[in-house]
Every structure is written in C-alpha cells, then in structure tokens.
C-alpha cells in the first residue's frame, strides 16, 4: 500500500496539471469575426523598418526582424494576410495610426498619452535604455547630473515622454533617428544619447562609431509591442485571440532566434506556481520539474548533435564534389596541353597542323589559368579577403574596352555584340572599383556568349535614381525554371549544380554576384527558355564633375607613344624557373622597339651580386618567389645600392595586397604571370621613361 501512495500522488498532480493548462487553450474566432475579416480585405499593418533587431532591411533588401516574424505567426493563427505599409519617417507613422489611416502598427512602446487611444499587445521582451557618450569626456553615470548638457533622443519616440516625466529639469533635443543621433554625438554635436542597449550596440558596431561607449543604464526600459486603435473593437478582439493562441514555445523560439536569450524552463513560470499545488505537491513538483528539465536538456543536446552530424555529412559531400570538380576542370586543359605537346614532336606534321596544335595548347593554358583564378577569387570573396578599391573611372573607356574584347569572340560565333551607351558626357566619370565592375560585366557578357548561338547580345548603360544601371540582354537558350533559383550559386553550395556536367566551372556569375554585393549593389535577371535572358546590374552612382582638362588623368597607357629603338638596354632576369626564363627571353627578343642584352640570376642572392658588380644595368625583372632569397628582400638590397635601377616585380600572385607589398619593397612596377608581349611592352615603356 505504501508503494502506491507516490504513484497516486503523481497521477493526482498530472490531472491537476492538465486541467489547469487546458483552461488556457486556444480560443476560436466567432462566425461574425470571420465574416468581418472576409468583408475587410485591406487591413493594413504599419512598419518602420529601421530599428534592428526588431525590424530592419537586410543586405538582400528584405524586411526582417522579431516583429516581422511575430506578425507572420499572427497571420497563421487568424488565417488572414494583412497588407503591409512601410514608413520612412516615424512621426508620419504615429500620425497615421492615431488618425486610423492604418489599422495595426508594430514595435510601438506604450506611453500615458498613447494609451488613451491605443491598445497594446505582444510586448515580447524589453531592452534597458542606456546613456551613451564619447570616450575621453567627463560624464556621470546618473542622468540627473546631465543638467546643461545636450542630450539627444529620436523624434517622437516613447522614451522622450517617459524621460520628461522622470527628469523634468533636463533638456532633451530631438533628432531624426537613432543613427543620426549617435553620429552627431560621435562628431561632438551632442553630449549624450538615450536609447535601448541592443540598438546602441548594433549601430556602434556596424557604423564603426569607435569613439562612443555606453556609460550606464537609466532605469527606463524599451518594451515595444503591437498596437490597435481602441475604436476598432472587432479587430482588437481578433488580435487578442490570435496573441493568446500563440504558445509560449512559439514566442520563445522566435525571440531566441533573434536575441539569443536563454530559454526559461516552464517550471519557472509564475503562472505555474499555484499556491495550492506548492503546498500539497511540493516534493512531486520538484521531481517532475527536474525530470522535465533533464528531458529538455537531452532533447536539445540530441538536436544539436543531429544538426552537427548533418552539417558534417553535408560538408563531406561538398568537399568531395569540390575536389571532383576542381580535379576535372584542371585535368581537362592539362590533358589538352600534354597530348598536343606530344603531337608537336612528331616529325611528319604539316605547318597547318603545327599551327592548330599550338593554338589548342594556348587555349588550354588560358582555360587552366582562368579556372584557377576563378577558384581563388571565389574563395577570397567568400572569406571576405577582398576589399573595395574605388578609383576615378571613365565609364566610356571601360565599356568600349569590354566591347572591343568580346566583339572578337562574338564575331567568331557569328553573333552580334551591340553597345548602347546612354550616358551623358557629364556622367562618364565616376568613383568606383573599376577592376571589380569590369570583372562583373565581363562575367555576365561571357556567360551570354557561351549560351547564345544566334542573334545578338546587347549591352546598355544609363543613370536612373542615383543608380548606375547596366543591362546585358541576349537571344540565347535562356535558363530553365528549376535552374533559376541557383544560377548565382557556386558548386560548393548547390547540390543540383554539383551534379550537373558543364564544360567549365561556370563561376563567372558567382563572382559577379559576390562583387556586386561587395559594391552595395544588386544583380538580378529574367529569362525565358529558348528566347533569351536579361541581366540587370544596379550599383550606387558616385559621379565626378571636373574640368575637361582633368580627362588627362584617364588617358590609358595604350595612348603612350612607343619609343623607337635608340640604344641597347642591359636587363637582368631574376628567375629560378628555366622555362619561365626562356619564355621571358624569347618575348623580349621579339620586342622590336628595343635592343636588349639579357643576363640571368637564378635566385635573389645572385641578383644582388650581379647588380653589385654591374653598375650599367638598366632594369631588373624580379621574380618574387625564389629560393635562397625572395624577390622582396633582393629588391630592398638592390634599391639601397642604386635607387635608379628600375625593378619590375613578376609573379603569379596579383591581388591588391601583393601589388602593395611589392611596391613597398621598392619595386617600380608590377606584371602578372603569364606575361603577354603587349603587357610587358607597356611596362617597359613606363620604366625606361622614368629612368
């Protein structure tokens, strides 16, 4: 009998538990409320999406945040889709909700004046208001000590009304929004700012306002909710029921997703601690609470382990696919180089066959280099290693260059490449990252050429709403519906693309998309299968309005006149690779404008010694990666011996950081491998002109 008592008590407790919580179950809407919703198809919700993490516009241009997701929950409970209205000015939104121009507003804090005409729901969480000031200034932790100080708060925010009630002697200055307030505080226009801690931390971090710091808390809290005008009684009843029908678990999961707060176990809820149950069943409550808590921990850990296992398996699949794709794309051109190199050694080849095989070897080499560069560039973009390098750019010249390059390829395919430049003369000069913009447009055009067999490709450019808009339209095969969702994804992200067999890696569009994101722009497309595709690029337009004389800054190196052959030049090629040295020596001999005497050093030490013993040397082609002593160290030593010796760095690495490092070491110019005759000739002209 004694063994049955704990069992009976447990059963009794469970019955009381389920009876208690069944009282707070979901409440269905009445027929009249459902009919009212059906008759009103334009119930509007007001948003002010400039207050992360409550509601804000993300990098993709979507409105996201805690209250956006909470409204989605409400719509599911009600079975109704509200119309959304977005405001750019907070006072305008407040005026519209007060005048019933909108029916519902999200993220509004209750105040004494607002409560006279509004009802507030779903006050999910709170963030304490803090005092923020500049570093290095004398400031107190008490707000009451800020008399005669310029304290700023956003215009028409609830905190202003609460501050005036609590601190009537202080003067508060209203400004446009939190970001403007904090920027002016950072610049010294204000002495302090009052706002929620979460918002302050977010803005200081994202806007790099390193001169600001949080001083202390004010005692006030920011506790926003969803509000409905009191006069709309039916809508108030519907929203109240919808809020009640959202479970604690649903609300807690939503908040955890955005604020990373710790989940509070159910047994700590105040409505659970009923006095009668505490008195009668204290021991059983403790045991059951511990059991539920341990179950919760086990389930959470199990879920985390399952997620970690799935991620690890997916990573393994992606790594395998990545290695397979890279191996395939590298081996294909290498095989072309190897096979046709062997064919060239055959004795009975005709001149036309030799020319054909040589052309194939060159094309395979170009393809190999392009694939490797694309893989490296995607890796750098995804790991945030590439930064913008804005510079003065002539859009006319850039577009003409792109057209000239790809016009040859289109003519070979029998299609037409058209450039429709709608820019005015005073719009042609801008501040932009020229190399990334060129890379982006080239990637899109190259993709269009690849999938267009007949017809034409149109490149158009214009300025609209302070945006530089470039469109590439083709009459090609188009893109299937199932492929459109993953067109910008690389093979490390999309399983569908991993499994597809393409001739090339197809990373041009991926690189284009990443570069556009880096430039704070947007890349979109539309496509109809078997009719063609249109890619649209929009980036911020930052014009330069200079005198016509300033155009001399944009004169390309192509316009530099070539010097006639006048005398011999002594060159030193510092290169440890035998093939690379022979290649450089061959193309130098082919440049007709100069007569070179060429010497070689196999490492950095030999280069330094040669320059020490030969004072008449004119120029050094310095390989960066060499044994014994690298090109950077050798350049520094040679420049100390003779600052007038022109040194050109040559390396397979050609990022902005690599170029900067070479110039800092003392190099006068830079050329990337593989070296072309045209590029080398331009660099030589500049170097001899300086000397």
KEKETI-201493 format. One record per residue (C-alpha): x, y, z. Coordinates in pm, whole numbers, m for minus. Example, Ala and Ser with C-alpha at 12.3 -4.5 7.8 and 13.67 -1.06 7.14 Angstrom:
# KEKETI-201493
      c1      c2      c3
    1230    m450     780
    1367    m106     714
END
This chain:
# KEKETI-201493
      c1      c2      c3
       0       0       0
     287     236      84
     430     189    m268
     102     308    m424
      95     647    m248
     367     815    m459
     201     674    m772
    m141     808    m670
       7    1147    m585
     181    1158    m922
    m143    1077   m1103
    m326    1342    m899
     m65    1602    m985
     m77    1521   m1357
    m456    1552   m1357
    m439    1891   m1188
    m159    1996   m1427
    m355    1911   m1742
    m678    2058   m1607
    m501    2382   m1523
    m330    2427   m1858
    m636    2315   m2055
    m807    2628   m1929
    m564    2842   m2126
    m619    2664   m2461
    m677    2826   m2794
    m988    3037   m2845
   m1150    3021   m3186
   m1290    3327   m3361
   m1665    3371   m3383
   m1858    3349   m3709
   m1915    3723   m3703
   m1539    3789   m3666
   m1458    3558   m3956
   m1724    3726   m4169
   m1582    4068   m4074
   m1236    3964   m4190
   m1376    3838   m4520
   m1553    4169   m4579
   m1241    4374   m4497
    m968    4270   m4739
    m740    4571   m4683
    m649    4564   m4314
    m313    4745   m4307
     m11    4699   m4080
     240    4984   m4043
     615    4910   m4036
     911    5140   m3964
    1196    4906   m4076
    1494    5097   m3938
    1531    4953   m3589
    1732    4628   m3575
    1680    4366   m3449
    1312    4450   m3406
    1250    4534   m3773
    1501    4634   m4040
    1607    4594   m4403
    1875    4324   m4450
    2152    4310   m4713
    1915    4145   m4963
    1664    4429   m4933
    1407    4224   m4737
    1222    4350   m4427
    1312    4116   m4140
    1317    4119   m3762
    1144    3997   m3446
     812    4172   m3507
     804    4078   m3877
     817    3709   m3785
     570    3759   m3499
     322    3916   m3742
     363    3609   m3965
     260    3395   m3664
     m45    3613   m3605
    m149    3578   m3969
    m128    3198   m3944
    m344    3198   m3632
    m603    3431   m3784
    m592    3281   m4134
    m566    3626   m4289
    m291    3811   m4481
    m255    4175   m4369
    m141    4445   m4608
     197    4592   m4519
     278    4961   m4536
     636    5079   m4483
     723    5423   m4348
    1047    5616   m4376
     951    5872   m4110
     845    5773   m3758
     624    6082   m3689
     425    6014   m4007
     354    5657   m3897
     243    5772   m3550
       9    6027   m3707
    m145    5765   m3938
    m213    5515   m3658
    m365    5788   m3442
    m587    5905   m3730
    m683    5543   m3818
    m518    5563   m4162
    m365    5225   m4073
    m524    4954   m3860
    m225    4795   m3685
     129    4911   m3604
     423    4703   m3484
     703    4790   m3242
     540    5079   m3056
     603    5136   m2686
     317    5219   m2454
     306    5568   m2302
      47    5752   m2098
     m70    5961   m2394
     m71    5675   m2644
    m269    5450   m2411
    m563    5691   m2435
    m637    5580   m2791
    m436    5260   m2847
    m441    4905   m2708
    m105    4725   m2682
     m37    4351   m2732
     258    4112   m2755
     516    4308   m2554
     757    4021   m2604
    1073    4142   m2433
    1246    4452   m2305
    1580    4627   m2357
    1711    4871   m2098
    1773    5229   m2203
    2133    5338   m2155
    2332    5661   m2151
    2584    5678   m2435
    2867    5935   m2451
    3203    5992   m2621
    3516    5831   m2486
    3756    6060   m2306
    3489    6306   m2190
    3387    6366   m1830
    3049    6206   m1773
    2839    6083   m1482
    2653    5757   m1451
    2345    5942   m1323
    2123    6107   m1578
    2022    6373   m1326
    2382    6506   m1337
    2350    6594   m1707
    2197    6934   m1643
    2303    7197   m1902
    2418    6913   m2132
    2293    6847   m2485
    2106    6516   m2456
    1962    6379   m2780
    1680    6130   m2844
    1499    6028   m3166
    1199    6241   m3264
     857    6132   m3128
     994    5817   m2962
     821    5699   m2645
    1139    5737   m2441
    1111    6117   m2472
     774    6127   m2296
     898    5893   m2023
    1220    6094   m1976
    1030    6424   m1943
     810    6274   m1673
    1105    6134   m1477
    1354    6419   m1537
    1152    6740   m1588
    1455    6967   m1527
    1665    6822   m1810
    1657    6945   m2170
    1629    6688   m2447
    1698    6755   m2817
    1500    6554   m3073
    1672    6442   m3392
    1579    6233   m3698
    1656    5877   m3574
    1897    5673   m3359
    2166    5655   m3629
    2167    6033   m3682
    2171    6095   m3306
    2470    5866   m3249
    2664    6001   m3549
    2622    6359   m3426
    2718    6250   m3075
    3029    6086   m3219
    3121    6408   m3403
    3077    6620   m3088
    2748    6798   m3166
    2575    6637   m2865
    2700    6538   m2517
    2488    6227   m2458
    2226    6000   m2614
    1949    5788   m2457
    1834    5466   m2628
    1798    5085   m2598
    2119    4894   m2530
    2060    4645   m2815
    2017    4925   m3070
    2321    5120   m2941
    2548    4816   m2958
    2426    4730   m3310
    2479    5081   m3451
    2820    5135   m3285
    2943    4806   m3427
    2801    4834   m3780
    2879    5206   m3828
    3229    5189   m3669
    3150    5461   m3414
    3452    5365   m3206
    3456    5699   m3025
    3136    5612   m2833
    3073    5397   m2528
    2781    5303   m2303
    2813    5484   m1969
    2528    5338   m1759
    2163    5234   m1751
    1885    5488   m1693
    1623    5275   m1519
    1390    5307   m1817
    1322    5014   m2048
    1224    4978   m2411
     929    4733   m2425
     757    4762   m2764
     451    4573   m2878
     178    4552   m3140
     m92    4818   m3120
    m451    4856   m3246
    m675    5164   m3226
    m925    5128   m2942
   m1221    5226   m3160
   m1179    4917   m3378
   m1331    4675   m3126
   m1370    4374   m3358
   m1006    4392   m3471
    m896    4425   m3107
   m1086    4106   m3017
    m932    3921   m3315
    m576    4030   m3233
    m625    3948   m2864
    m735    3594   m2952
    m451    3550   m3201
    m193    3660   m2942
    m343    3421   m2685
    m328    3137   m2938
      49    3180   m2984
     213    2939   m2743
     496    3025   m2506
     721    2786   m2700
     649    2961   m3030
     720    3304   m2883
    1034    3186   m2704
    1174    3019   m3018
    1116    3337   m3216
    1292    3554   m2957
    1583    3309   m2924
    1628    3317   m3300
    1691    3694   m3294
    1819    3778   m2947
    1989    3454   m2840
    1827    3465   m2497
    1833    3164   m2272
    1519    2953   m2281
    1337    2969   m1948
    1211    2625   m1835
     835    2607   m1790
     858    2533   m1417
     999    2884   m1356
     688    3050   m1499
     491    3246   m1241
     155    3111   m1356
     276    2758   m1279
     346    2825    m915
      m7    2792    m783
     m10    2816    m403
    m230    2511    m357
      m6    2293    m569
     304    2421    m389
     156    2329     m53
      12    1988    m146
     259    1862    m403
     594    2038    m340
     801    1725    m346
     633    1584    m658
     664    1919    m837
    1038    1925    m776
    1084    1570    m902
     871    1620   m1212
    1031    1959   m1283
    1376    1804   m1269
    1261    1523   m1496
    1117    1767   m1750
    1428    1985   m1732
    1659    1689   m1791
    1441    1573   m2080
    1458    1922   m2224
    1838    1924   m2196
    1865    1576   m2351
    1636    1672   m2641
    1825    1994   m2701
    2163    1820   m2696
    2031    1543   m2920
    1902    1803   m3165
    2237    1986   m3161
    2426    1661   m3223
    2190    1569   m3509
    2236    1911   m3668
    2614    1889   m3625
    2610    1540   m3781
    2403    1662   m4079
    2636    1960   m4130
    2943    1736   m4114
    2796    1493   m4367
    2697    1778   m4598
    3045    1931   m4569
    3199    1595   m4660
    2974    1570   m4966
    3059    1925   m5070
    3431    1870   m5020
    3415    1552   m5229
    3220    1731   m5501
    3455    2029   m5484
    3765    1809   m5526
    3596    1616   m5809
    3502    1935   m5994
    3839    2104   m5943
    4023    1787   m6046
    3810    1758   m6359
    3842    2123   m6456
    4220    2129   m6404
    4289    1790   m6565
    4090    1873   m6880
    4312    2161   m7000
    4627    1987   m6870
    4544    1683   m7082
    4497    1912   m7382
    4839    2067   m7320
    5010    1730   m7268
    4850    1546   m7563
    4906    1818   m7823
    5256    1894   m7692
    5342    1531   m7768
    5184    1562   m8111
    5407    1862   m8186
    5713    1638   m8152
    5601    1421   m8442
    5820    1464   m8750
    5556    1446   m9024
    5339    1738   m8917
    5231    1995   m9172
    5262    2368   m9090
    4883    2397   m9061
    4874    2107   m8812
    5151    2264   m8606
    4963    2592   m8602
    4641    2416   m8498
    4808    2219   m8216
    4986    2529   m8090
    4653    2714   m8083
    4493    2431   m7883
    4781    2432   m7633
    4746    2808   m7586
    4366    2784   m7544
    4406    2502   m7289
    4663    2707   m7097
    4431    3009   m7091
    4145    2791   m6971
    4359    2640   m6694
    4470    2983   m6572
    4114    3116   m6582
    3978    2820   m6383
    4246    2851   m6115
    4199    3228   m6088
    3820    3186   m6058
    3854    2927   m5782
    4093    3152   m5589
    3871    3457   m5638
    3556    3279   m5514
    3749    3159   m5209
    3872    3512   m5134
    3525    3663   m5181
    3358    3412   m4952
    3621    3454   m4679
    3592    3836   m4704
    3958    3876   m4803
    3884    4110   m5094
    3815    4477   m5027
    3689    4756   m5248
    3943    4982   m5417
    3746    5283   m5550
    3922    5494   m5813
    3846    5751   m6080
    3696    5566   m6374
    3592    5669   m6724
    3278    5464   m6797
    3303    5543   m7170
    3651    5395   m7189
    3564    5094   m6970
    3256    4999   m7176
    3442    5047   m7505
    3722    4822   m7381
    3478    4547   m7278
    3300    4574   m7613
    3628    4553   m7804
    3744    4245   m7613
    3423    4046   m7657
    3345    4172   m8007
    3612    3935   m8139
    3455    3634   m7963
    3103    3714   m8083
    3216    3754   m8440
    3382    3412   m8423
    3043    3264   m8320
    2856    3460   m8588
    2653    3672   m8344
    2632    4048   m8300
    2754    4241   m7991
    2589    4583   m7955
    2686    4859   m7709
    2408    5109   m7629
    2573    5375   m7411
    2305    5617   m7285
    2540    5806   m7051
    2573    6180   m7098
    2916    6343   m7125
    2894    6481   m6770
    2805    6135   m6634
    3101    5940   m6768
    3348    5995   m6478
    3275    5816   m6151
    3441    5690   m5835
    3411    5311   m5840
    3614    4991   m5814
    3698    4969   m6182
    3851    4622   m6177
    3555    4463   m5996
    3299    4637   m6216
    3487    4527   m6529
    3512    4172   m6394
    3139    4169   m6317
    3026    4291   m6659
    3276    4064   m6835
    3146    3761   m6643
    2787    3836   m6747
    2879    3901   m7112
    3094    3588   m7129
    2802    3383   m6991
    2570    3528   m7258
    2819    3448   m7536
    2855    3093   m7409
    2480    3022   m7431
    2394    3229   m7741
    2434    3056   m8078
    2250    3305   m8299
    2108    3655   m8284
    2272    3927   m8076
    2384    4045   m7733
    2301    4400   m7620
    2499    4588   m7352
    2319    4903   m7234
    2412    5161   m6970
    2222    5450   m6808
    2181    5651   m6487
    1848    5628   m6305
    1756    5735   m5950
    2122    5782   m5848
    2198    5429   m5966
    2432    5313   m6240
    2227    5057   m6434
    2397    4820   m6676
    2192    4557   m6862
    2309    4263   m7072
    2038    4110   m7292
    2091    3805   m7515
    1888    3591   m7752
    2034    3265   m7626
    1899    2942   m7482
    1762    3102   m7166
    1756    2943   m6821
    1524    2663   m6711
    1286    2740   m6425
    1445    2481   m6192
    1792    2629   m6252
    1697    2995   m6200
    1691    2965   m5820
    2057    2855   m5809
    2203    3044   m6106
    2432    3256   m5885
    2539    2968   m5656
    2881    2806   m5687
    2938    2432   m5677
    3015    2437   m5303
    2658    2544   m5220
    2417    2380   m5456
    2387    2007   m5488
    2200    2047   m5819
    2490    2238   m5972
    2741    1987   m5830
    2570    1702   m6012
    2536    1883   m6346
    2803    1839   m6609
    2928    2162   m6760
    3220    2228   m6986
    3355    2488   m6746
    3326    2563   m6375
    3076    2839   m6455
    3192    3063   m6172
    3160    3387   m6371
    2809    3465   m6244
    2900    3364   m5888
    3195    3605   m5890
    2976    3874   m6048
    2713    3835   m5774
    2971    3847   m5492
    3140    4155   m5641
    2805    4334   m5677
    2723    4260   m5312
    3064    4399   m5218
    2983    4719   m5411
    2647    4752   m5223
    2456    4688   m5545
    2204    4438   m5678
    2230    4184   m5959
    1905    4036   m6092
    1790    3859   m6405
    1489    3744   m6602
    1489    3461   m6851
    1257    3277   m7089
    1375    2933   m7209
    1469    2928   m7578
    1417    3306   m7606
    1697    3461   m7404
    1799    3620   m7075
    1841    3972   m6938
    2080    4051   m6652
    2037    4383   m6470
    2315    4536   m6258
    2239    4828   m6023
    2512    4993   m5814
    2536    5329   m5635
    2640    5610   m5872
    2910    5847   m5740
    2987    6098   m6017
    3291    6324   m6063
    3228    6667   m6215
    3569    6800   m6319
    3703    7027   m6589
    3764    6873   m6930
    4135    6917   m6859
    4106    6652   m6591
    4045    6392   m6858
    4418    6359   m6887
    4402    6153   m6566
    4207    5890   m6755
    4432    5857   m7060
    4510    5488   m7097
    4857    5351   m7132
    4765    5250   m7489
    4798    5618   m7589
    5161    5640   m7474
    5370    5663   m7792
    5621    5388   m7840
    5982    5492   m7839
    6194    5399   m8137
    6489    5172   m8087
    6778    5408   m7994
    7026    5211   m7786
    7093    4886   m7610
    6945    4815   m7266
    7104    4582   m7013
    6842    4363   m6845
    6868    4115   m6560
    6603    3843   m6534
    6591    3711   m6176
    6405    3381   m6227
    6467    3034   m6082
    6244    2853   m6334
    6418    2751   m6654
    6100    2753   m6866
    5993    3094   m6735
    6337    3242   m6809
    6342    3108   m7165
    5989    3238   m7221
    6079    3588   m7096
    6397    3592   m7300
    6205    3490   m7613
    5937    3757   m7590
    6196    4026   m7501
    6383    3945   m7821
    6057    3985   m8016
    6002    4344   m7900
    6133    4543   m8195
    6149    4881   m8019
    6446    4778   m7803
    6779    4600   m7828
    6835    4405   m7504
    7146    4249   m7352
    6995    3986   m7123
    7151    3829   m6812
    7007    3582   m6566
    7015    3528   m6189
    6869    3204   m6050
    6784    3343   m5706
    6775    3666   m5505
    7135    3642   m5386
    7267    3609   m5742
    7056    3910   m5846
    7204    4124   m5567
    7559    4015   m5651
    7510    4085   m6023
    7380    4437   m5957
    7673    4499   m5722
    7925    4403   m5991
    7747    4563   m6293
    7672    4932   m6243
    7543    4982   m6600
    7235    4764   m6559
    6910    4937   m6670
    6631    4714   m6548
    6560    4402   m6340
    6266    4165   m6400
    6238    4032   m6045
    6054    3707   m5969
    5903    3731   m5620
    5912    3365   m5518
    6272    3234   m5540
    6499    3011   m5328
    6780    3142   m5107
    6642    3497   m5108
    6297    3607   m5227
    6229    3899   m5461
    6114    4137   m5186
    6439    4113   m4991
    6654    4126   m5306
    6471    4441   m5423
    6529    4620   m5092
    6905    4549   m5104
    6942    4649   m5472
    6750    4973   m5420
    6980    5066   m5131
    7283    5012   m5358
    7137    5202   m5654
    6791    5369   m5626
    6794    5447   m6001
    6775    5082   m6113
    6424    5010   m6240
    6283    4688   m6088
    5967    4522   m6220
    5809    4255   m5998
    5679    3949   m6182
    5468    3688   m6003
    5166    3463   m6038
    5006    3635   m5736
    4829    3953   m5841
    4593    4066   m5563
    4587    4425   m5439
    4782    4322   m5129
    5050    4150   m5340
    5093    4462   m5556
    5109    4684   m5249
    5371    4459   m5086
    5588    4464   m5400
    5572    4844   m5428
    5652    4885   m5059
    5960    4666   m5107
    6083    4915   m5368
    5960    4773   m5699
    5882    5042   m5958
    5612    4842   m6136
    5433    4509   m6137
    5340    4250   m6401
    5137    3932   m6356
    5215    3589   m6489
    5150    3459   m6750
    5319    3757   m6915
    5197    3879   m7253
    5412    4073   m7504
    5168    4365   m7504
    5160    4398   m7124
    5538    4365   m7093
    5593    4628   m7365
    5375    4881   m7179
    5561    4824   m6852
    5899    4859   m7023
    5794    5188   m7185
    5695    5334   m6848
    6012    5209   m6676
    6253    5347   m6938
    6061    5675   m6942
    6111    5709   m6564
    6480    5623   m6592
END
